[in-house]
Amino acid sequence: MGMGAAKGGGGGRGRIAQASLSEINVTPLVDVMLVLLVIFMVASAVETARISREAETLRQVATEEAAAKLVSEENQVPVDLPRVTADKINLAGKNTKPIISFDAERKIYVDKDLLIDCKPKTVDQCLDGFEAALAKHPKGHGIRDANLRADRHLDYGLVLALMARMRRAGIEHFGLISEDPGK
């Protein structure tokens, strides 16, 4: 009988253990849900910040392009530039270089200011006049960097001679401006 009572007592404990195992423990479920909530909140904040930075960058690029287009339309002499694929330069901004333009009528400008009309003169007279006029021009004092816009219908030798005189006048570094072939 002692054995029978022990068996019966063990059987009763088994039913109590089964009843407690059938209940759902909500604490780990809540912990997982809170962790997922925090992860999604952080990911959302990071994504929002990234999108805001991209939007600001796009606004700045659009503003710079509009300013460059405005500057190029307002401050440049009409020159038929060669059409080549090249890196874009910033023509609008604080540290822009002066633009020396040489148009098809053989007139040389600094930005929009006429320096010299070379048409009635020989090449040497023209380039001597260019150096003298550049020295007198307010933007010509101490410039070491400039951009050159030369009409594509000009004689190649004349453009090279102008580049040599630019170096002689103290302009050590200059870029050649062209147009995009798609235009």
C-alpha positions as CSV (number, residue, x, y, z in Angstrom):
1,M,0.0,0.0,0.0
2,G,2.8,2.2,0.6
3,M,3.8,1.8,-2.9
4,G,0.4,2.5,-4.1
5,A,0.2,5.8,-2.2
6,A,3.6,6.8,-3.6
7,K,2.4,6.2,-7.2
8,G,-0.7,8.1,-6.7
9,G,1.2,11.0,-5.1
10,G,3.6,11.1,-8.1
11,G,0.7,11.1,-10.5
12,G,-0.9,14.1,-8.9
13,R,2.3,16.1,-9.2
14,G,2.5,15.3,-12.9
15,R,-1.0,16.9,-13.5
16,I,0.0,20.1,-11.7
17,A,3.2,20.4,-13.9
18,Q,1.2,19.9,-17.1
19,A,-1.3,22.6,-16.2
20,S,1.5,25.2,-15.5
21,L,3.2,24.3,-18.8
22,S,0.1,24.9,-20.8
23,E,0.0,28.6,-19.8
24,I,1.8,31.2,-22.2
25,N,4.6,33.2,-20.6
26,V,4.0,36.7,-21.9
27,T,7.2,38.3,-20.5
28,P,9.6,37.1,-23.2
29,L,7.1,38.0,-25.9
30,V,6.8,41.5,-24.6
31,D,10.6,41.7,-24.4
32,V,11.0,40.7,-28.0
33,M,8.3,43.1,-29.1
34,L,10.0,46.0,-27.3
35,V,13.4,45.2,-28.8
36,L,11.9,45.1,-32.3
37,L,10.1,48.4,-31.6
38,V,13.4,50.1,-30.6
39,I,15.2,48.6,-33.6
40,F,12.5,49.9,-36.0
41,M,12.5,53.4,-34.4
42,V,16.3,53.7,-34.7
43,A,16.3,52.5,-38.3
44,S,13.5,54.9,-39.1
45,A,15.4,57.8,-37.6
46,V,18.6,56.9,-39.5
47,E,16.8,56.6,-42.8
48,T,15.0,59.9,-42.3
49,A,18.3,61.6,-41.6
50,R,19.9,60.0,-44.7
51,I,17.0,61.1,-46.9
52,S,17.2,64.7,-45.5
53,R,21.0,64.8,-46.2
54,E,20.4,63.6,-49.8
55,A,17.6,66.2,-50.3
56,E,19.9,69.0,-49.0
57,T,22.7,67.8,-51.3
58,L,20.4,67.8,-54.3
59,R,19.1,71.3,-53.4
60,Q,22.7,72.6,-53.2
61,V,23.7,71.0,-56.5
62,A,20.6,72.4,-58.2
63,T,21.4,75.9,-56.8
64,E,25.0,75.7,-57.9
65,E,24.0,74.6,-61.4
66,A,21.4,77.4,-61.7
67,A,24.0,79.9,-60.4
68,A,26.6,78.6,-62.9
69,K,24.1,78.8,-65.7
70,L,23.1,82.3,-64.7
71,V,26.8,83.4,-64.5
72,S,27.6,81.8,-67.8
73,E,24.7,83.5,-69.5
74,E,25.3,87.0,-67.9
75,N,29.1,87.3,-67.7
76,Q,30.4,85.8,-70.9
77,V,31.1,87.0,-74.4
78,P,29.3,85.0,-77.1
79,V,32.0,82.5,-78.3
80,D,31.5,79.4,-80.4
81,L,33.5,77.0,-78.2
82,P,34.8,73.6,-79.4
83,R,32.5,70.7,-78.4
84,V,34.3,68.1,-76.3
85,T,33.6,65.9,-73.3
86,A,35.4,67.2,-70.3
87,D,35.1,67.7,-66.6
88,K,32.8,70.5,-65.5
89,I,34.3,73.5,-63.8
90,N,32.7,75.8,-61.3
91,L,32.1,79.2,-62.9
92,A,30.0,80.4,-60.0
93,G,31.4,80.9,-56.6
94,K,33.7,82.8,-54.4
95,N,37.0,81.7,-55.8
96,T,36.2,81.9,-59.5
97,K,39.0,82.6,-61.9
98,P,38.8,85.4,-64.4
99,I,37.6,84.3,-67.8
100,I,39.6,85.5,-70.8
101,S,37.5,85.2,-74.0
102,F,38.8,85.4,-77.5
103,D,35.9,85.6,-80.0
104,A,35.6,85.0,-83.7
105,E,36.0,88.7,-84.4
106,R,39.5,88.6,-82.8
107,K,38.4,90.6,-79.8
108,I,39.9,89.7,-76.4
109,Y,37.9,90.2,-73.2
110,V,38.4,89.7,-69.5
111,D,35.0,88.5,-68.2
112,K,32.8,91.0,-70.2
113,D,35.3,93.8,-70.4
114,L,36.8,94.4,-73.8
115,L,40.6,94.5,-73.5
116,I,41.7,94.8,-77.1
117,D,40.3,94.5,-80.7
118,C,42.9,92.5,-82.7
119,K,41.2,92.7,-86.1
120,P,43.0,95.7,-87.6
121,K,46.3,94.7,-86.0
122,T,49.0,92.1,-86.7
123,V,49.3,89.2,-84.4
124,D,52.3,90.7,-82.6
125,Q,50.7,94.1,-82.2
126,C,47.6,92.5,-80.9
127,L,49.3,90.3,-78.3
128,D,51.6,93.2,-77.2
129,G,48.4,95.2,-76.7
130,F,46.9,92.3,-74.8
131,E,49.7,92.3,-72.3
132,A,49.6,96.1,-71.8
133,A,45.8,96.1,-71.5
134,L,45.8,93.2,-69.1
135,A,48.4,95.0,-66.9
136,K,46.1,98.1,-66.8
137,H,42.9,96.2,-66.2
138,P,41.7,96.0,-62.6
139,K,41.2,92.2,-62.7
140,G,44.6,91.8,-64.4
141,H,46.7,92.8,-61.4
142,G,48.4,89.8,-60.0
143,I,46.3,87.1,-61.5
144,R,48.0,83.7,-61.7
145,D,45.0,81.6,-62.6
146,A,42.5,82.2,-65.4
147,N,40.1,80.3,-67.7
148,L,40.4,80.7,-71.5
149,R,37.5,80.6,-73.9
150,A,38.6,80.7,-77.5
151,D,36.2,80.5,-80.5
152,R,36.7,77.3,-82.4
153,H,36.9,79.2,-85.7
154,L,40.1,81.1,-84.7
155,D,43.5,80.1,-86.1
156,Y,45.1,77.5,-83.8
157,G,48.4,79.3,-83.9
158,L,46.7,82.5,-82.8
159,V,45.2,80.8,-79.7
160,L,48.6,79.2,-78.9
161,A,50.3,82.6,-79.2
162,L,47.7,84.1,-76.8
163,M,48.3,81.3,-74.3
164,A,52.1,82.0,-74.5
165,R,51.4,85.7,-73.9
166,M,49.2,84.8,-70.9
167,R,52.1,82.9,-69.4
168,R,54.4,85.8,-70.1
169,A,51.9,88.2,-68.4
170,G,52.1,86.1,-65.2
171,I,49.1,83.8,-65.6
172,E,50.8,80.5,-64.7
173,H,47.7,78.2,-64.6
174,F,44.8,78.4,-67.0
175,G,42.0,76.1,-68.0
176,L,40.5,75.8,-71.5
177,I,36.7,76.0,-71.5
178,S,34.7,74.0,-74.1
179,E,31.1,73.1,-74.6
180,D,29.4,69.8,-74.0
181,P,28.9,67.9,-77.3
182,G,25.3,67.4,-76.5
183,K,24.4,71.1,-76.9
